[in-house]
């Protein structure tokens, strides 16, 4: 469901200039999201089975609070901070669902129903307050709170649903992973083929990524006696963490991933963010992108096939003028200039003759 350049729901005009706090929905977004779900499942199980479960849950909760605090403190989308928050939600979301079943004895079917109701309530409150559920509208603190509450509920719901199919229904981890891979293709196909319900398709797929990644992570890490490959939960968690770190680092270095809905006016006009707002540099971009600054400078419309500012004189473009571009000063009337004209007239034939 890569949706680069495709808008998922309307964004109120008053919020379009505010910086976005979430990434654009691309293939990279879905790939890293699935990896974080598997990493969260493997890390949670490894910590709970290695150290005291209470201490493990405490560490998970502290890490979640620290990551979300960073996310809320920044004023715009920062790649590594956002994905750190998602990763910690994945870890603690797994612990949250497991605590209900292991510590409190709540059946997985009841957990699924409870988390589904909680998610529905969050959606209702979000829509009643903001009139939209689109992730392209995450530009205020209140909407960001609704967004992360929804993300937290989807991770818990997905964890309980994956354990329900693997344990309670007896499908096993591999079969559950294959089943959820088929399920996630339904909203993806619905969006790309029918172009209907983009918000519903997005959140449906977002929920399913949790049991999809967790099922395959469990299959890789659990012992053979439980139906897995026996690679070890710690090894799977470390491997997925390194892959996620490599993917996020690549996005940061390459610039392949950007915040959803650029707030920079030059980016809305088609210019890359971070370029100097120097008219002399706008010759690098197509004429259609330079139309607005040309109009403000009072320059004539660009000719067909021109590169915008490249054909505008420096004076009109507002660029600094060199000394060679400045014409010589015109002589002032009076004083030495009048005397010079008199001497020049005296040298001419017939100068001073009346009637001439």
C-alpha positions in Angstrom: 0.0 0.0 0.0 2.7 2.5 -1.0 0.9 5.8 -1.4 3.6 8.2 -2.2 2.0 11.2 -3.8 -1.5 9.9 -3.1 -3.6 11.7 -0.5 -5.4 9.6 2.0 -8.3 11.8 3.0 -8.8 15.5 3.0 -6.7 17.9 5.1 -8.3 21.1 6.4 -6.8 24.1 4.6 -5.8 25.8 7.9 -3.5 22.9 8.8 -1.7 22.5 5.5 1.1 24.8 6.4 1.8 23.2 9.8 4.7 20.7 10.0 3.7 17.0 9.9 4.7 14.7 12.6 4.3 11.4 10.7 6.1 10.0 7.6 4.7 9.7 4.1 3.0 6.4 3.5 5.4 4.6 1.1 6.7 1.0 0.5 9.5 1.9 3.0 6.9 2.8 5.6 5.1 -0.6 5.4 8.4 -2.6 5.2 9.8 -1.0 8.4 6.4 -1.2 10.1 6.2 -5.0 9.6 9.8 -5.3 10.8 9.1 -3.4 14.0 6.2 -5.7 14.8 8.3 -8.8 14.6 11.1 -7.1 16.5 8.7 -6.1 19.3 7.3 -9.6 19.6 10.8 -11.2 19.8 12.2 -8.6 22.1 9.3 -8.8 24.5 9.4 -12.6 24.7 13.2 -12.6 25.1 13.1 -10.1 28.0 10.2 -11.7 29.8 11.8 -15.2 29.6 15.3 -13.9 30.5 14.8 -11.5 33.4 12.0 -11.0 36.0 8.8 -10.3 34.0 7.9 -7.4 36.2 11.3 -5.7 35.7 11.0 -6.5 31.9 7.6 -4.8 31.7 8.9 -1.9 33.7 11.8 -1.4 31.3 9.4 -1.6 28.4 7.1 1.0 29.9 10.1 3.4 30.7 11.4 3.0 27.1 8.0 3.7 25.7 7.6 6.9 27.8 11.0 8.1 26.8 10.5 7.5 23.1 7.0 9.2 23.1 8.4 12.1 25.1 11.0 12.7 22.3 8.4 12.4 19.7 6.2 15.0 21.3 9.0 17.4 22.0 10.2 17.7 18.4 8.2 20.2 16.3 8.4 18.3 13.0 8.9 14.8 11.7 12.3 13.3 12.6 12.9 9.9 11.1 14.8 8.1 13.8 12.7 9.5 16.6 9.4 8.5 15.0 10.6 4.9 14.3 12.1 4.6 17.8 8.6 5.5 19.2 7.0 2.9 16.9 9.5 0.3 18.0 8.9 0.9 21.7 5.2 0.8 21.1 5.7 -2.6 19.5 7.7 -3.9 22.5 5.3 -2.6 25.2 2.2 -3.4 23.1 3.3 -7.1 23.1 3.9 -7.0 26.9 0.5 -5.3 27.4 -1.4 -8.1 25.6 0.7 -10.9 27.2 0.1 -9.5 30.7 -3.6 -9.8 30.3 -3.4 -13.4 29.3 -0.4 -14.8 31.3 -0.7 -12.7 34.5 -4.5 -12.2 34.7 -5.7 -15.2 32.8 -7.8 -13.3 30.3 -8.6 -15.5 27.2 -7.2 -14.3 23.9 -10.7 -14.1 22.4 -11.8 -11.7 25.2 -8.6 -9.7 24.8 -9.3 -9.3 21.1 -12.8 -8.2 21.7 -11.7 -5.7 24.5 -8.9 -4.2 22.4 -11.3 -3.9 19.4 -13.8 -2.0 21.5 -11.0 0.3 22.9 -9.8 1.0 19.3 -13.4 1.8 18.1 -13.8 4.2 21.0 -10.6 6.0 20.2 -11.7 6.3 16.5 -15.0 7.7 17.6 -13.5 10.2 19.9 -10.9 11.2 17.3 -13.5 11.7 14.6 -15.9 13.5 16.9 -13.2 15.9 17.9 -11.3 16.4 14.6 -13.8 15.4 11.9 -11.2 13.2 10.3 -9.1 10.0 10.8 -6.6 10.8 8.1 -3.0 10.4 9.1 -2.3 13.4 6.7 -3.9 15.6 9.3 -1.4 14.9 12.2 -0.4 18.5 12.6 -1.6 19.5 16.0 -0.8 18.2 19.5 -4.3 16.8 20.1 -4.3 14.9 16.8 -0.9 13.5 17.6 -2.3 12.2 20.9 -5.2 10.5 19.1 -2.7 9.1 16.6 -0.4 7.5 19.1 -3.3 6.2 21.2 -4.6 4.5 18.0 -1.2 3.1 17.3 -0.9 1.7 20.8 -4.4 0.0 20.5 -3.6 -1.5 17.1 -0.4 -3.1 18.4 -2.2 -4.6 21.4 -5.1 -5.8 19.2 -2.8 -7.3 16.6 -0.8 -9.1 19.3 -3.9 -10.7 20.8 -5.3 -11.6 17.4 -2.0 -13.3 16.4 -1.9 -15.3 19.6 -5.6 -16.2 19.2 -5.0 -17.8 15.8 -1.7 -19.5 16.7 -2.7 -20.8 20.2 -6.4 -20.8 20.7 -7.3 -21.8 17.1 -4.3 -24.1 16.7 -3.1 -22.8 13.4 0.5 -22.4 14.5 2.8 -19.5 13.7 3.7 -20.2 10.1 0.1 -20.8 9.1 -1.0 -17.7 11.0 1.6 -15.6 9.2 0.5 -16.8 5.8 -3.1 -16.2 6.7 -2.4 -12.6 7.8 -0.4 -12.0 4.6 -3.5 -12.9 2.7 -5.7 -10.7 4.9 -3.5 -7.7 4.5 -3.7 -8.0 0.8 -7.5 -7.3 1.0 -7.3 -3.6 2.0 -4.3 -3.1 -0.2 -6.2 -4.4 -3.2 -9.3 -2.5 -2.2 -7.4 0.7 -2.2 -5.3 0.2 -5.4 -8.1 -1.4 -7.4 -11.2 0.4 -6.2 -9.7 3.6 -4.9 -12.3 3.7 -2.2 -12.1 4.2 1.5 -8.4 5.2 1.8 -8.6 5.8 5.6 -10.4 2.5 6.3 -7.9 0.6 4.1 -4.9 2.2 5.7 -6.0 1.5 9.3 -7.1 -2.0 8.4 -3.7 -2.8 6.9 -2.0 -1.1 9.8 -3.7 -3.4 12.3 -2.9 -6.5 10.4 0.8 -5.7 10.2 1.1 -6.5 13.9 0.0 -10.2 13.8 1.7 -10.6 10.4 5.2 -9.6 11.6 4.8 -11.2 15.1 3.7 -14.6 13.7 6.7 -14.9 11.5 9.0 -13.7 14.3 7.6 -16.3 16.6 8.0 -19.0 14.0 11.6 -18.1 13.5 12.5 -17.8 17.2 10.6 -20.5 19.2 11.9 -24.0 19.7 11.1 -26.9 17.4 9.0 -28.5 20.1 6.6 -25.5 19.8 6.5 -25.5 16.0 9.2 -23.0 15.3 12.6 -23.0 13.6 14.5 -22.7 16.9 16.7 -19.8 16.0 16.2 -18.2 19.4 14.2 -15.2 20.4 17.2 -13.1 21.3 18.9 -13.8 18.0 15.8 -12.9 16.0 15.3 -9.7 18.1 18.9 -8.6 17.5 18.8 -9.4 13.8 15.5 -7.5 13.2 16.8 -4.5 15.3 19.9 -4.3 13.1 17.8 -4.5 9.9 15.5 -1.7 11.2 18.5 0.4 12.2 20.0 0.0 8.7 16.7 0.8 7.0 16.1 3.9 9.1 19.7 5.1 8.6 19.4 4.6 4.8 16.2 6.7 4.8 17.9 9.5 6.8 21.0 9.5 4.5 19.3 9.1 1.2 16.3 11.3 1.8 14.0 8.7 0.3 11.5 9.2 3.1 10.0 12.6 4.0 7.4 13.9 6.3 3.8 13.6 5.0 2.6 16.9 3.5 5.5 19.3 3.2 5.0 22.6 5.1 7.8 24.5 3.3 6.2 26.8 0.7 9.0 26.1 -1.8 8.3 22.3 -1.4 4.6 22.9 -2.0 5.6 24.7 -5.2 7.8 21.7 -6.2 11.2 22.9 -4.9 13.2 20.6 -2.7 13.3 21.5 1.0 16.5 23.0 2.4 17.6 24.7 -0.8 18.5 28.4 -0.4 15.7 30.8 -1.2 17.9 32.6 -3.7 16.3 33.5 -7.0 19.6 33.0 -8.7 19.4 29.2 -7.8 15.9 28.8 -9.2 17.4 28.4 -12.7 17.9 24.8 -11.7 14.2 24.1 -11.7 11.5 23.9 -14.4 9.8 27.1 -15.5 6.5 26.0 -14.2 8.0 25.8 -10.7 9.5 29.3 -11.0 6.2 30.9 -12.2 5.3 32.3 -8.8 8.6 34.0 -7.9 8.8 35.4 -11.5 5.4 37.0 -11.0 6.4 38.5 -7.7 9.6 39.9 -9.3 7.6 41.6 -12.1 9.4 39.6 -14.8 7.6 38.6 -18.0 6.2 35.0 -18.3 8.8 32.4 -19.1 9.1 31.5 -22.8 8.2 28.0 -23.9 11.1 25.6 -23.1 12.9 28.1 -20.9 14.2 27.4 -17.5 12.4 30.2 -15.7 14.9 32.5 -13.9 17.7 31.6 -16.3 16.3 34.0 -18.9 15.5 36.9 -16.5 18.0 39.8 -16.3 19.8 40.1 -12.9 18.0 43.4 -12.2 14.6 41.8 -12.6 15.5 38.6 -10.8 16.6 40.5 -7.8 20.1 39.1 -7.9 23.1 41.2 -6.8 24.3 43.5 -9.7 28.0 43.8 -10.5 29.8 47.0 -11.2 29.9 46.1 -14.9 26.1 46.1 -15.0 25.8 49.7 -13.7 25.8 52.4 -16.5 28.1 55.4 -16.1 26.7 58.3 -14.1 25.2 61.1 -16.2 27.0 64.5 -15.8 25.2 67.0 -13.6 24.2 70.4 -14.8 26.1 73.4 -13.7 29.6 73.9 -12.2 32.5 72.3 -14.0 30.3 70.5 -16.4 29.0 73.9 -17.8 32.6 75.1 -18.1 33.6 72.0 -20.0 30.7 72.5 -22.4 31.9 76.1 -22.9 35.4 75.0 -23.7 34.1 72.3 -26.1 31.9 74.9 -27.9 34.8 77.4 -28.2 36.8 74.8 -30.1 34.0 74.2 -32.7 34.0 76.3 -35.9 31.6 79.3 -35.7 31.2 79.0 -32.0 30.0 82.1 -30.4 28.6 83.6 -33.7 25.2 85.2 -33.1 22.4 83.3 -34.8 24.2 80.1 -34.8 
